[in-house]
Amino acid sequence: MAKIKTAPEFDIVLIGQKGRVGYEAGLFVASLRQSDPDFAGRVIILEPQEGGAWAEDPRMPEDLRELFTGTLDAEIRPFDAKHFGAHYPVGNKIEGLQALDADRPFVFFDSDTLVTGKISKIAFDFDRPAASMRRIGTWPQLEIYGPGYNEIWGSLYRKAGLDFEGSLDVSQPDEYWERYLYFNAGWFFGRSGPEFGELFLKHALMIRDNPTEESLLQELNPWLDQAALPLTIHALGGGRPGPELAGLDGDITTHYRTFPLLYARESDAAVAAAEAAMSSNKVKKVLKQHEPILRFVLQNKGQKARKMFDQANLPRKEQAIRNRLKSANLWMR
């Protein structure tokens, strides 16, 4: 009788550091424990250390560290940021992957994400990495009379020694941004953190420090991770996610980005997950120190913001949502 192939156990990975990111990561892990109590893998919080690219100590306060390692059963793993740090904090997700175990598959999530379903049931193919498609055409930004998408993306693939044509979605029109491999870096996964991280760092430093003539004038802050991520995923044999991953950015996870946007536009399930995650007194005691969590999740600002919008008929542009929240004094980052 043939053996039934089972999915490998994998690590869920986030960045945790002093300030907003650490508290959001705490809410993520609390929502994971509420929504997917059967998740059998490890939860690893990658924490940048003082020194190197961080002049000030970026480590989390002790009560937050104890919440992770005690109540939430997560591991905190330190790493040294040498290339990005305070000048580009998003680079933590690039450098931190080197601290993971080489023989363990991983799924990385941005801290401003909630778990609303069972990640353990998702059929990840760790030999074919992918990333979030909940994105808009933010990079590159084309200049009048400047190089187009073909020239900019093509130059980067060629410089990295990759097959540009093999990355294209030929069902999309030429010079339309969705023809080109582009992700939101809010989640991504692979078979080995160090392998993925080494390539991610190589491509990010190439784009930043040794740009092609075609990409020279492109803004990289905060887009560097999203410019380098397609090259990395393509180099590792991955690509656009298939339907088996639809629950990510769907009914299993929500990348809400800010608490005002969570309440204004995300699903009832996402709001319920945030509030249920805060039902534990041990979690609440620590996470309420982050003012947006206190004001929006525990007090009435969140529900007040939610009542301002019809979630089934939202403004087409996010900026319109932000402006309405700001005019009502309901905006916090």
C-alpha positions in Angstrom: 0.0 0.0 0.0 1.4 3.4 -1.0 2.1 5.8 1.9 -0.1 8.9 2.1 2.1 12.0 1.6 1.6 14.4 4.4 2.5 18.1 4.4 5.7 19.0 6.2 5.5 20.7 9.5 6.5 24.4 9.1 7.4 27.5 11.1 5.3 30.6 11.1 7.7 33.6 11.2 7.2 37.3 12.1 9.4 40.3 13.0 9.1 41.5 16.6 10.7 44.7 17.9 10.2 47.7 20.1 7.1 49.7 19.3 4.2 49.0 16.9 5.6 46.0 15.2 6.1 44.0 18.4 2.6 44.6 19.7 1.0 43.8 16.3 3.0 40.6 16.2 1.6 39.8 19.7 -2.0 40.3 18.3 -1.1 38.1 15.3 0.1 35.2 17.5 -2.9 35.6 19.9 -5.3 35.4 16.9 -3.4 32.3 15.6 -3.8 30.5 18.9 -7.5 31.4 18.9 -8.3 30.5 15.3 -5.9 27.6 14.7 -5.3 25.8 18.1 -4.2 22.7 16.2 -1.3 24.4 14.5 1.6 22.1 15.3 4.6 24.0 14.0 6.7 26.6 15.7 6.0 30.3 15.9 9.3 32.2 15.6 9.6 35.9 16.4 12.7 37.4 14.7 14.1 40.2 16.8 16.8 42.6 15.6 19.6 43.3 18.1 21.2 46.5 19.2 24.2 47.5 17.1 25.1 47.2 13.5 22.4 49.1 11.5 20.5 49.8 14.7 22.0 52.7 16.7 19.2 52.5 19.3 18.2 49.3 20.9 15.3 47.8 18.9 14.5 44.9 21.2 11.0 44.4 22.7 10.2 45.3 26.3 10.4 42.4 28.8 6.7 42.0 29.4 6.1 41.6 25.6 8.9 39.1 25.4 7.4 37.1 28.3 4.0 37.2 26.6 5.5 35.5 23.5 7.6 32.9 25.2 5.1 32.1 28.0 1.4 32.7 27.2 1.6 32.5 23.4 4.2 29.6 23.2 6.4 31.4 20.7 10.2 31.4 20.3 12.2 34.7 20.1 15.2 34.4 17.9 17.7 37.2 17.6 19.5 38.4 14.5 21.9 41.2 13.6 20.9 43.7 11.0 24.0 44.8 9.0 22.5 46.4 5.9 19.2 48.1 6.6 18.1 48.7 10.3 16.8 52.1 11.3 17.2 53.5 7.8 15.0 50.9 6.3 13.2 48.9 9.0 11.3 46.8 6.4 14.7 45.2 5.7 14.3 43.2 8.9 12.3 40.7 6.9 15.2 40.3 4.5 18.0 40.0 7.0 16.1 38.1 9.7 15.5 35.0 7.6 19.2 34.0 8.0 18.5 33.2 11.6 16.0 30.4 10.7 16.8 26.7 10.5 18.0 25.7 7.0 16.0 22.4 7.0 12.6 23.8 8.0 10.0 25.2 5.7 8.7 28.6 6.7 5.8 31.0 6.1 6.5 34.7 6.9 3.8 37.2 7.8 3.9 40.9 8.3 3.0 41.8 11.9 -0.1 43.8 10.8 -1.9 40.6 10.0 -4.7 38.6 11.7 -5.4 34.9 11.6 -9.1 34.1 11.1 -8.9 30.5 10.0 -6.7 27.4 10.0 -3.3 28.0 8.5 -2.5 24.4 9.3 -5.0 23.3 6.6 -3.4 25.2 3.7 -1.7 23.0 1.1 1.7 24.8 0.9 4.1 23.6 -1.8 7.3 24.7 -0.2 9.3 23.8 -3.3 7.4 26.4 -5.2 7.5 29.6 -3.2 4.9 32.3 -3.7 3.8 35.6 -2.0 0.7 37.8 -1.6 -1.1 39.1 -4.6 -3.1 41.7 -2.6 -1.2 44.5 -4.2 -1.5 47.4 -6.6 1.1 48.7 -9.2 3.2 50.6 -6.8 6.6 49.8 -8.3 8.2 50.8 -10.6 6.7 54.2 -11.2 7.1 55.1 -14.9 8.3 58.5 -16.0 7.2 60.2 -19.2 9.7 59.4 -21.9 11.5 57.1 -19.4 12.0 53.3 -19.5 8.9 51.1 -19.4 8.1 48.0 -17.4 9.8 45.7 -19.9 13.0 47.7 -19.7 13.1 48.1 -15.9 12.1 44.6 -14.9 14.0 43.0 -17.8 17.2 44.8 -16.8 16.9 43.5 -13.2 16.3 39.9 -14.2 19.2 40.0 -16.6 21.5 41.5 -14.0 20.5 38.8 -11.6 21.0 36.1 -14.3 17.4 35.1 -14.4 14.9 34.2 -17.2 12.8 37.4 -17.5 10.4 36.0 -20.1 9.6 33.0 -17.9 8.3 35.3 -15.2 5.7 37.0 -17.4 1.9 36.5 -17.3 1.4 36.6 -21.0 -2.4 36.7 -20.6 -1.9 40.4 -19.6 -1.2 43.1 -22.1 2.4 44.2 -22.8 3.5 47.1 -20.6 0.6 46.6 -18.2 1.9 46.2 -14.6 0.1 42.9 -13.9 2.0 41.2 -16.7 5.1 41.4 -14.6 5.8 39.3 -11.5 4.9 41.6 -8.5 3.8 40.8 -5.0 2.9 42.4 -1.7 5.5 41.2 0.7 2.9 40.8 3.5 3.3 37.0 3.3 5.7 34.7 1.5 7.0 31.2 2.0 9.8 28.9 1.1 11.6 25.6 1.9 14.5 27.2 3.8 14.7 30.5 5.5 18.5 30.9 5.1 18.3 29.9 1.4 15.5 32.3 0.8 17.1 35.1 2.9 20.5 34.8 1.2 18.9 35.4 -2.3 16.5 38.0 -1.0 19.4 40.0 0.5 21.5 39.5 -2.7 18.8 40.9 -4.9 17.9 43.8 -2.5 21.5 44.9 -2.3 21.9 44.7 -6.1 18.9 46.9 -6.6 19.9 49.4 -3.9 23.7 49.5 -4.3 24.3 48.6 -7.9 21.1 49.5 -9.9 20.7 49.1 -13.6 20.6 52.2 -15.7 16.9 51.6 -16.3 16.0 51.3 -12.5 18.4 54.1 -11.4 15.8 56.8 -10.7 13.2 54.5 -9.0 12.2 55.2 -5.4 13.1 52.3 -3.2 11.7 53.3 0.2 9.5 51.6 1.1 9.4 49.5 -2.1 12.8 47.7 -2.0 11.4 44.5 -0.5 8.7 44.3 -3.2 11.2 45.0 -6.0 13.5 42.2 -4.8 10.9 39.6 -3.8 9.9 38.6 -7.4 13.5 38.0 -8.4 13.9 35.8 -5.3 10.8 33.8 -5.8 11.4 33.3 -9.5 15.1 32.2 -8.8 13.8 29.5 -6.4 11.4 28.1 -8.9 8.3 29.8 -7.6 5.7 32.2 -8.9 2.2 33.4 -8.6 0.1 31.6 -5.9 -2.5 29.1 -7.0 -6.1 28.6 -5.8 -4.9 26.4 -2.9 -3.5 29.5 -1.3 -6.7 31.6 -1.7 -7.3 31.6 2.1 -4.3 33.8 2.6 -5.7 37.4 2.1 -9.0 35.6 2.3 -10.9 33.6 5.0 -7.7 32.5 6.8 -5.6 35.6 7.1 -6.1 39.4 6.8 -3.4 41.9 6.2 -5.2 44.9 7.7 -2.2 47.3 7.8 -3.6 49.8 10.4 -6.3 49.5 13.0 -8.5 52.2 11.5 -8.4 50.4 8.1 -9.1 47.1 9.9 -12.4 48.4 11.2 -13.3 50.5 8.2 -12.9 47.9 5.4 -12.0 44.4 6.5 -14.4 41.5 7.2 -16.5 40.9 10.2 -14.4 37.8 10.8 -11.2 39.8 10.9 -12.7 42.3 13.4 -14.0 39.4 15.5 -10.6 37.7 15.5 -8.9 40.9 16.8 -11.4 41.3 19.6 -11.4 37.6 20.5 -7.6 37.6 20.7 -7.8 40.3 23.3 -10.2 38.4 25.5 -7.4 36.9 27.5 -6.4 39.1 30.4 -2.8 38.1 30.0 -2.8 39.2 26.4 -4.8 42.3 27.1 -2.6 43.5 29.9 0.4 43.7 27.6 -1.0 44.6 24.2 -3.2 47.5 25.5 0.0 49.4 26.0 0.0 50.0 22.3 -2.5 52.9 22.0 -4.1 52.0 18.6 -4.9 48.5 20.1 -6.3 50.2 23.2 -8.4 52.8 21.4 -9.7 50.7 18.4 -9.9 47.1 19.7 -10.7 47.6 23.4 -12.5 51.0 23.3 -15.1 52.4 21.0 -13.0 54.0 18.2 -13.0 50.8 16.1 -16.7 50.3 16.1 -17.3 54.0 15.5 -15.0 53.8 12.5 -16.8 50.7 11.2 -20.2 52.4 11.3 -18.9 55.1 8.9 -18.5 52.7 6.0 -20.6 50.1 4.1 -18.0 47.3 3.9 -19.9 45.9 0.8 -19.6 49.3 -1.0 -16.3 50.9 0.0 -14.7 53.8 -1.8 -12.5 52.5 -4.7 -9.4 54.2 -3.4 -7.8 53.7 0.0 -7.0 57.4 0.2 -10.7 58.2 0.3 -11.1 55.9 3.3 -8.1 57.5 5.1 -9.4 61.0 4.4 -12.8 60.2 5.9 -11.3 58.6 9.0 -8.9 61.6 9.4 -11.8 64.1 9.1 -13.6 62.2 12.0 -10.4 62.2 14.1 -10.2 58.4 13.8 -6.8 57.9 12.2 -3.9 56.3 14.1 -0.8 54.5 12.8 
